[in-house]
Amino acid sequence: MGNILIVTPFEDEKAALVALCAAVGLPSSPATTLEDALALLSSQDIHLALLRTRGDQPDDRALIRKILRAQEDLAVIAVVDVTDHQAVMEAAKSGAFDFIALPLNEKEAAIRVRMAVEKRAKTLEDTRYRTMLENMVMAKTEEIWVSKDKVRKQFIATISALLKALQARHVYTEGHSRRVADKAKLIAQTIGLDSETVRNIELGALFHDIGKLAIRDDVLNKNGKLTEEEYEHIKTHPLAAEQILSPLEDFVPVIKIIKHEHERWDGKGYPDGLAGEDIPLGARMVMIADAWDSLIYDRIYRQSCSKQDAIDELRRCAGTQFDPKLVEVFAELIAKPKPPVEKTETVAT
């Protein structure tokens, strides 16, 4: 058990308080000034402080706060004149656990000292327990993040392999997915989304065509307009993507982006006919980036157009096919040679 700090400028009171501590079997360390008390706090194991406090003395009223500032887990008992009610109130406001009245009633004072010592011991026990729990939570959290990072890397490796398989069947896909991911990421960073959301959007964009693994080669590589049956077949690829990725429970936000990338702002898209802000934000970004890339690069069935014509087309379809606010954000980005956006980790493929 540590010492009891006694702070009073009066020698007779100091002697009485030292005797009180001895009577309850606890060592004491007397001090006359605040400076002496702070020195003792820094050099000794102090568990309880008996502080002389007078209601009409500003320095006495500040004493408790200064002592607790130096050692916040200390139990403090204010030592006050029996008629000094102001001192009792000020001590309570300043954080004192209890008070002892002068002249001393030794039996009552001893009880109060023991209660304060027990309270301090309980506080320390609670603090140690809380610290132990916090350390356990931190360790478990780190373990979870390491595990999630491992799963994320496995997910990226697996889907990247599938994407390469798709590229082998559909040459147009090569390069397209990375470009769409870069543009969608740029939009997400520009509007100030957090880094995890940006990464999810980048992943959703990177693998937005993965469902085309389920599309027939004759439809996937057709050089010309699709028939109604072929178009209906193409429209199944978002649901195919969802089915392929559904075992990956930790990647629900990514899967939602991929599934809903072909919805339209006016609700006439697929697979669920979502409209407006019911469409996941990431999907709205990916559909703009996807359309942009499709316009400025050659396709099997048509040649590319200029960047200005592509922007004009996006604006023409804003409010029907695309989120109009995001179209303007994207148009402003394209107008800048090197948009100043926050750097984040890029997903490897």
C-alpha positions as CSV (number, residue, x, y, z in Angstrom):
1,M,0.0,0.0,0.0
2,G,1.3,3.5,-0.9
3,N,1.7,6.5,1.3
4,I,-0.9,9.1,2.3
5,L,0.1,12.6,1.3
6,I,-0.7,15.2,3.9
7,V,-0.7,18.9,2.9
8,T,-1.3,21.6,5.5
9,P,0.6,24.7,6.6
10,F,-0.3,24.2,10.2
11,E,2.1,22.0,12.2
12,D,-0.5,21.0,14.9
13,E,-2.9,19.8,12.2
14,K,0.0,18.0,10.4
15,A,0.9,16.1,13.6
16,A,-2.8,15.1,14.2
17,L,-3.2,13.8,10.6
18,V,0.1,11.9,10.8
19,A,-1.2,10.3,14.0
20,L,-4.5,9.5,12.2
21,C,-2.6,7.7,9.4
22,A,-0.6,5.7,11.9
23,A,-3.7,4.7,13.8
24,V,-5.1,3.1,10.6
25,G,-1.8,1.4,9.9
26,L,-0.8,3.5,6.9
27,P,2.5,5.5,6.3
28,S,2.2,9.2,5.6
29,S,4.3,11.9,3.8
30,P,3.6,15.4,5.2
31,A,4.1,18.5,3.1
32,T,3.6,22.2,3.8
33,T,3.3,23.7,0.3
34,L,1.9,22.7,-3.1
35,E,5.5,22.5,-4.4
36,D,6.5,20.1,-1.7
37,A,3.4,18.0,-2.4
38,L,4.1,17.8,-6.1
39,A,7.6,16.8,-5.4
40,L,6.4,13.9,-3.1
41,L,3.9,12.8,-5.8
42,S,6.6,12.5,-8.3
43,S,9.0,10.6,-6.0
44,Q,6.8,8.4,-3.9
45,D,3.9,6.0,-4.4
46,I,1.0,8.1,-3.1
47,H,-2.5,6.6,-3.0
48,L,-4.4,9.1,-1.0
49,A,-4.1,12.8,-0.2
50,L,-5.4,14.7,2.8
51,L,-5.5,18.3,1.7
52,R,-6.2,21.3,4.1
53,T,-8.8,23.4,2.4
54,R,-10.4,26.8,3.5
55,G,-13.4,28.2,1.7
56,D,-12.1,31.8,1.9
57,Q,-8.7,31.0,0.5
58,P,-8.4,30.9,-3.4
59,D,-5.1,29.0,-3.2
60,D,-6.7,26.3,-1.0
61,R,-9.6,25.9,-3.4
62,A,-7.2,25.4,-6.3
63,L,-5.1,22.9,-4.4
64,I,-7.3,19.9,-5.1
65,R,-7.5,20.6,-8.8
66,K,-3.7,21.0,-9.1
67,I,-3.0,17.8,-7.1
68,L,-5.5,15.8,-9.2
69,R,-4.0,17.3,-12.4
70,A,-0.7,15.9,-11.3
71,Q,-2.1,12.5,-10.5
72,E,-5.7,12.1,-11.7
73,D,-6.3,8.6,-10.2
74,L,-5.6,9.9,-6.7
75,A,-8.2,9.7,-3.9
76,V,-8.5,13.1,-2.2
77,I,-10.0,14.0,1.1
78,A,-10.5,17.6,2.0
79,V,-9.6,18.6,5.6
80,V,-11.9,21.5,6.6
81,D,-13.0,23.4,9.6
82,V,-16.3,21.9,10.9
83,T,-18.1,25.2,10.3
84,D,-16.6,25.9,6.9
85,H,-19.5,24.8,4.6
86,Q,-18.1,26.7,1.7
87,A,-14.9,24.7,1.8
88,V,-16.9,21.5,1.7
89,M,-18.8,22.6,-1.4
90,E,-15.7,23.9,-3.2
91,A,-13.9,20.6,-2.4
92,A,-16.7,18.5,-3.9
93,K,-16.8,20.7,-7.0
94,S,-13.0,20.3,-7.4
95,G,-13.1,16.5,-7.3
96,A,-12.6,15.5,-3.7
97,F,-13.9,12.1,-2.8
98,D,-14.8,13.0,0.8
99,F,-14.0,15.4,3.6
100,I,-12.8,15.3,7.3
101,A,-13.8,17.9,9.7
102,L,-11.6,19.7,12.2
103,P,-11.2,19.2,15.1
104,L,-10.8,15.5,14.3
105,N,-13.2,12.9,15.4
106,E,-10.6,10.1,15.2
107,K,-13.0,7.2,14.8
108,E,-15.1,8.9,12.1
109,A,-11.9,10.2,10.3
110,A,-10.4,6.7,10.3
111,I,-13.5,5.3,8.7
112,R,-13.4,8.0,6.0
113,V,-9.7,7.3,5.3
114,R,-10.2,3.6,5.0
115,M,-13.2,4.1,2.6
116,A,-11.0,6.5,0.4
117,V,-8.2,3.9,0.3
118,E,-10.6,1.2,-0.7
119,K,-12.1,3.4,-3.3
120,R,-8.7,4.2,-4.8
121,A,-7.8,0.5,-4.8
122,K,-11.1,-0.3,-6.7
123,T,-10.3,2.5,-9.2
124,L,-6.9,1.0,-9.9
125,E,-8.4,-2.4,-10.3
126,D,-11.0,-1.1,-12.7
127,T,-8.4,0.8,-14.6
128,R,-6.2,-2.3,-14.9
129,Y,-9.2,-4.4,-16.1
130,R,-10.2,-1.7,-18.6
131,T,-6.7,-1.5,-19.9
132,M,-6.5,-5.3,-20.3
133,L,-9.8,-5.3,-22.2
134,E,-8.7,-2.4,-24.4
135,N,-5.5,-4.3,-25.2
136,M,-7.5,-7.4,-26.0
137,V,-9.8,-5.5,-28.2
138,M,-6.9,-3.8,-30.0
139,A,-5.2,-7.1,-30.5
140,K,-8.4,-8.7,-31.9
141,T,-9.1,-5.7,-34.1
142,E,-5.6,-6.0,-35.6
143,E,-6.1,-9.7,-36.1
144,I,-9.4,-9.0,-37.9
145,W,-7.8,-6.4,-40.2
146,V,-4.9,-8.7,-41.0
147,S,-7.4,-11.4,-41.8
148,K,-9.6,-9.1,-43.9
149,D,-6.5,-7.9,-45.8
150,K,-5.6,-11.5,-46.5
151,V,-9.1,-12.2,-47.8
152,R,-9.1,-9.0,-49.9
153,K,-5.8,-10.1,-51.5
154,Q,-7.1,-13.6,-52.2
155,F,-10.3,-12.0,-53.6
156,I,-8.4,-9.7,-55.9
157,A,-6.1,-12.6,-57.1
158,T,-9.1,-14.9,-57.8
159,I,-11.1,-12.3,-59.7
160,S,-8.1,-11.1,-61.6
161,A,-7.6,-14.6,-62.8
162,L,-11.2,-14.7,-63.9
163,L,-10.8,-11.3,-65.6
164,K,-7.8,-12.6,-67.6
165,A,-9.9,-15.5,-68.7
166,L,-12.5,-13.1,-69.9
167,Q,-9.9,-11.0,-71.7
168,A,-8.8,-14.1,-73.6
169,R,-12.3,-14.5,-74.9
170,H,-13.1,-10.8,-75.4
171,V,-10.1,-8.7,-76.4
172,Y,-11.9,-5.4,-75.9
173,T,-12.0,-6.1,-72.2
174,E,-8.2,-5.9,-71.9
175,G,-7.2,-2.4,-70.7
176,H,-10.8,-1.3,-70.6
177,S,-11.4,-2.5,-67.0
178,R,-8.3,-0.8,-65.7
179,R,-9.1,2.5,-67.4
180,V,-12.7,2.4,-66.0
181,A,-11.3,1.7,-62.5
182,D,-8.9,4.7,-62.7
183,K,-11.7,7.1,-63.8
184,A,-14.2,5.8,-61.2
185,K,-11.6,6.1,-58.5
186,L,-10.8,9.7,-59.6
187,I,-14.5,10.7,-59.3
188,A,-14.7,9.0,-55.9
189,Q,-11.6,10.8,-54.6
190,T,-12.8,14.2,-56.0
191,I,-16.0,14.2,-54.1
192,G,-14.2,13.3,-50.9
193,L,-15.1,9.7,-50.2
194,D,-13.1,7.9,-47.5
195,S,-10.3,5.6,-48.6
196,E,-12.1,2.3,-48.0
197,T,-15.1,3.4,-50.1
198,V,-12.7,4.6,-52.8
199,R,-11.1,1.2,-52.9
200,N,-14.4,-0.6,-53.1
201,I,-15.5,1.6,-56.0
202,E,-12.1,0.9,-57.7
203,L,-12.6,-2.8,-57.3
204,G,-16.2,-2.7,-58.5
205,A,-15.1,-0.8,-61.6
206,L,-12.1,-3.1,-62.2
207,F,-14.3,-6.2,-62.2
208,H,-17.5,-4.7,-63.5
209,D,-17.5,-7.0,-66.6
210,I,-16.8,-10.2,-64.7
211,G,-20.3,-11.5,-65.3
212,K,-19.6,-11.6,-69.0
213,L,-17.9,-14.9,-68.3
214,A,-21.4,-16.3,-68.5
215,I,-22.2,-14.7,-71.9
216,R,-21.9,-16.8,-75.1
217,D,-18.8,-16.0,-77.3
218,D,-21.0,-15.4,-80.4
219,V,-22.8,-12.6,-78.5
220,L,-19.8,-11.3,-76.7
221,N,-17.8,-10.8,-79.9
222,K,-20.6,-10.0,-82.3
223,N,-19.6,-7.4,-84.9
224,G,-22.9,-5.7,-85.3
225,K,-26.2,-4.9,-83.7
226,L,-27.6,-7.4,-81.2
227,T,-30.9,-9.1,-81.7
228,E,-33.5,-8.8,-79.0
229,E,-32.7,-12.3,-77.7
230,E,-29.0,-11.5,-77.7
231,Y,-29.5,-8.3,-75.8
232,E,-31.6,-10.1,-73.2
233,H,-28.8,-12.6,-72.9
234,I,-26.3,-9.7,-72.4
235,K,-28.5,-8.3,-69.7
236,T,-28.0,-11.4,-67.6
237,H,-24.3,-10.6,-66.9
238,P,-24.9,-8.5,-63.8
239,L,-26.8,-11.3,-62.1
240,A,-24.1,-13.7,-63.2
241,A,-21.5,-11.5,-61.6
242,E,-23.5,-11.5,-58.4
243,Q,-23.7,-15.3,-58.4
244,I,-20.0,-15.6,-59.1
245,L,-19.0,-13.3,-56.3
246,S,-21.8,-14.1,-53.7
247,P,-19.6,-16.4,-51.6
248,L,-17.4,-13.4,-50.7
249,E,-19.5,-12.0,-47.9
250,D,-17.0,-9.3,-46.9
251,F,-17.3,-7.7,-50.4
252,V,-21.0,-6.9,-50.5
253,P,-20.4,-3.2,-51.3
254,V,-18.2,-4.2,-54.3
255,I,-20.8,-6.8,-55.5
256,K,-23.6,-4.2,-55.3
257,I,-21.5,-1.8,-57.5
258,I,-20.9,-4.6,-60.1
259,K,-24.6,-5.7,-60.0
260,H,-26.1,-2.3,-60.5
261,E,-23.7,-0.7,-63.0
262,H,-26.3,-0.9,-65.7
263,E,-29.1,0.7,-63.8
264,R,-30.3,4.1,-65.2
265,W,-31.0,7.4,-63.4
266,D,-34.6,7.3,-64.9
267,G,-35.2,3.7,-63.6
268,K,-35.2,2.1,-67.1
269,G,-32.0,0.1,-66.6
270,Y,-31.3,-3.4,-65.4
271,P,-31.3,-5.8,-63.5
272,D,-33.6,-4.3,-60.9
273,G,-34.8,-1.1,-62.5
274,L,-33.4,1.1,-59.7
275,A,-33.7,4.9,-60.2
276,G,-31.9,8.0,-58.9
277,E,-30.2,7.8,-55.6
278,D,-31.5,4.3,-55.0
279,I,-28.7,3.2,-57.3
280,P,-25.5,2.7,-55.3
281,L,-23.2,5.7,-55.5
282,G,-20.3,3.6,-56.7
283,A,-22.4,2.1,-59.5
284,R,-23.4,5.5,-60.7
285,M,-19.7,6.5,-60.9
286,V,-18.7,3.3,-62.7
287,M,-21.5,3.6,-65.3
288,I,-20.2,7.1,-66.2
289,A,-16.5,5.9,-66.4
290,D,-17.6,2.8,-68.4
291,A,-19.6,4.9,-70.9
292,W,-16.7,7.4,-71.2
293,D,-14.2,4.6,-72.0
294,S,-16.6,3.0,-74.5
295,L,-17.0,6.3,-76.3
296,I,-13.4,7.4,-76.7
297,Y,-12.0,3.9,-77.6
298,D,-12.9,1.8,-80.7
299,R,-15.5,-0.9,-80.2
300,I,-16.2,-3.9,-82.5
301,Y,-19.3,-2.3,-83.8
302,R,-18.2,1.4,-84.0
303,Q,-15.3,3.8,-84.0
304,S,-14.3,6.1,-81.2
305,C,-15.3,9.7,-80.9
306,S,-13.4,12.8,-79.6
307,K,-13.3,13.6,-75.9
308,Q,-15.5,16.7,-76.4
309,D,-18.1,14.6,-78.3
310,A,-17.9,12.0,-75.5
311,I,-18.5,14.7,-72.8
312,D,-21.4,16.1,-74.9
313,E,-23.0,12.6,-75.1
314,L,-22.6,12.1,-71.3
315,R,-24.3,15.5,-70.7
316,R,-27.0,14.7,-73.2
317,C,-27.8,11.5,-71.2
318,A,-27.5,13.2,-67.8
319,G,-30.7,13.0,-65.9
320,T,-31.9,10.0,-67.9
321,Q,-29.1,7.5,-68.0
322,F,-26.6,9.1,-65.7
323,D,-26.5,11.0,-62.3
324,P,-26.4,14.6,-63.6
325,K,-24.3,15.9,-60.7
326,L,-21.7,13.2,-61.2
327,V,-21.6,13.9,-64.9
328,E,-20.7,17.5,-64.2
329,V,-18.0,16.4,-61.7
330,F,-16.6,14.1,-64.3
331,A,-16.7,16.7,-67.1
332,E,-14.8,19.2,-64.9
333,L,-12.2,16.5,-64.2
334,I,-11.7,15.7,-67.9
335,A,-11.3,19.4,-68.6
336,K,-8.3,19.5,-66.3
337,P,-5.0,18.1,-67.6
338,K,-4.0,16.7,-64.2
339,P,-6.8,16.8,-61.6
340,P,-5.3,17.4,-58.1
341,V,-6.7,14.3,-56.2
342,E,-5.7,12.6,-53.1
343,K,-3.4,9.6,-53.6
344,T,-4.6,6.2,-52.3
345,E,-3.3,2.7,-52.8
346,T,-4.1,1.4,-56.2
347,V,-5.5,-2.1,-56.5
348,A,-3.1,-4.3,-58.4
349,T,-4.3,-6.6,-61.2
